Amino acid sequence: MKNVFLFITTLLSCQILFAQDTSVLKRAPYRLVLAVDKETTFEEQINETPYLYPNRSMQMYPGETVFLEVELSGTDIVSMKAVKEITKISSTLTLKFVQNAENGIHKSMMLTVQNPFPLQLEYQAMIFPFKAKKFVNTDVYP
């Protein structure tokens, strides 16, 4: 079976200061189906889990779009929470993760981050290659 990537993104935005809000948005359970090749798909039951964890990590699956409201003090993050919709345009990050496939064949995965802040975000992304069975660092390009 060819590699199928599930990405975990770890946001280490701006500076390190971080406080987690007590209201936690969770994804609804669903069946994830990803193209691998013409004969194979990868399928997994995704349970109800939070998008954002207290340890500054965020888990996303292909096909998901997540909105993160961020409160800054200078360049330090003082709070961050996943929200269902954008109500604060000037302080909400939009993260979109997609699989690109052609004719049922996996081509690539792409994470897009829309940043409303006048600051450059710093974050680390990790992938879970299907055959590797562990998370490994991957490159992030602006």
Secondary structure, 3 states (H helix, E strand, C coil): CCCCEEEEEEECCCCCCCCECCCCCECCCEEEEEECCCCCEEEEEECCCECECCCCEEECCCCCEEEEEEEEECCEEEEEEEECCCCCHHHEEEEEEEEEEECCEEEEEEEEEECCCCCCCCEEEEEEECCCCCCEEECCCC
